[in-house]
Amino acid sequence: MAARKKSRTSRSSKRKLYIRLAAVLIVIILLFAIANAILYFVSPQTFNSIYAPIISAVQGMSSSDGDDDHTHGGSAETPLEGEAQDIISSDLSIHFIKFENDKAGDCTLIKCGDTEVLIDAGSTQSSATTIKNYLENYCTDGVLEYVIATHADQDHIAGLVGTSSGGVYNGILYSYEIGTIIKFDLSNKDVETAAGNRTLYGKFLDAVESCELSGTAVYNASECCAGSGGAAATYYLDDEQTVSINILNSYYYTHKSSDENNYSVCMLLKQELSSGEFNNYLFTGDLEEEGEEYLVQLNQLPEVELFKAGHHGSPTSSNDCLLSVIKPKYVTVCCCAGTDEYTSNKNNQFPSQAFIDRVSKYTDNVYVTNMVSDNAQGYEPMNGDIVFYVQEEQIKLWCSNNTTKLKDTDWFKANRTGWGVTATN
């Protein structure tokens, strides 16, 4: 009897000990939670610096289960540093040209051997001179084999027209021999003003007509997709047929939209490697969310090495419906970061917070051409001219100013959050 009583007493003592230990543990957890809550509200930057790497690592592990995707956890492999002198002799180069102003705009040069493709020419009519000065280094024969005009907004076609002196325009379409023009099908813009003067869109149509009279083949995007009127969906840039531009199908080539951006011509650049695999590079102009949804539905889109951010990093483009399919490794944003050109809402100024929230799930390799500045010009280069080029099947990056990732710039740290960074403003 004494032994059983002693055993019961021992068990009772252990239970009391476990209860005390559990109580102490609960108190410690509560104190830890309270301390971190205070830290979060008093100093979010300190809190973020402590816990962001842990959160990122957990997210990276959860997103990579059973998958070897190259963009896990929003931290893709940093591109190799390139050299300016190697670009001209590379197998393929993609140039995002910065403008000498504080405005958004697109102009992309693709060079493969002696073949050049120009996608758009913003941002203003006076930008034609800036673009031509850049092209002099790469298009030395005076011939642009392909020009793609994505849609009719000024920041995409103004440089194709240029400015006039004595009625003679100096735009790209007047300054080079153009082999083929691929342009948007539809526009909501007027060809003439109420006073009967040609609008910029009207002047663009005049420039295209002038090229056509000189022997340029002119096709709408829908003709390329259908393979009609002499057009084709695929054009090879090299004799070996390893590099091609491919016009993607889009609903708004043949259907009206209230948003001009949805008329954008979309193109996939494909480069076949010696292994038989492909590097893919995607260009969607200013396509908005509805257009992106159709783009995914109507095309078999691959994962891409490089994506030119839709609509300059606006909150209405580069949506999850597209990003979740293409999973970009590198992203360029052609804009002047922080400009109030279109909105005073700082979160929506290019590149917008919404864009960063979405793209940061896939990569932190994001690069931007220009940014606002308090200097006399009101802008300065962020990365400057951005060039991705392929040398011996390795993708390299060269920028005219620096190769700093967006997330590591002072502008980002002051104005945006993401990738473990908390804005100071």
Protein Blocks (a to p, Z undefined) as FASTA:
>chain_A
ZZmmmmmmmmmmmmmmmmmmmmmmmmmmmmmmmmmmmmmmmmmmlmmmmmmmmmmmmmmm
mmmgoiacfkgghiacddddddfklmmmmmbdcddddddbfbdcddddddehjaccdehj
afbfklmmmmmmmmmmmmmnopafbacdfblcfklmmmmnopaeehiacbfklmpccfbd
cddfbdcbdfbdfkopacfklmmmmmmmmmmmnopacddfklmmnopghiafbdcfbfnl
paccdddddfklmpccfblklmpccdddddddfkopacddddehjacfklmmmmmmmpcc
dddfbdcdehhhpakgoifklmmmnopabdcddddehiaklbcblklpccdfklmmmmmm
moccdcdfbdcdfbfnopacfklpaddddeehiacdddfkbmcdfklpmklmmmpgeehi
acfZZ
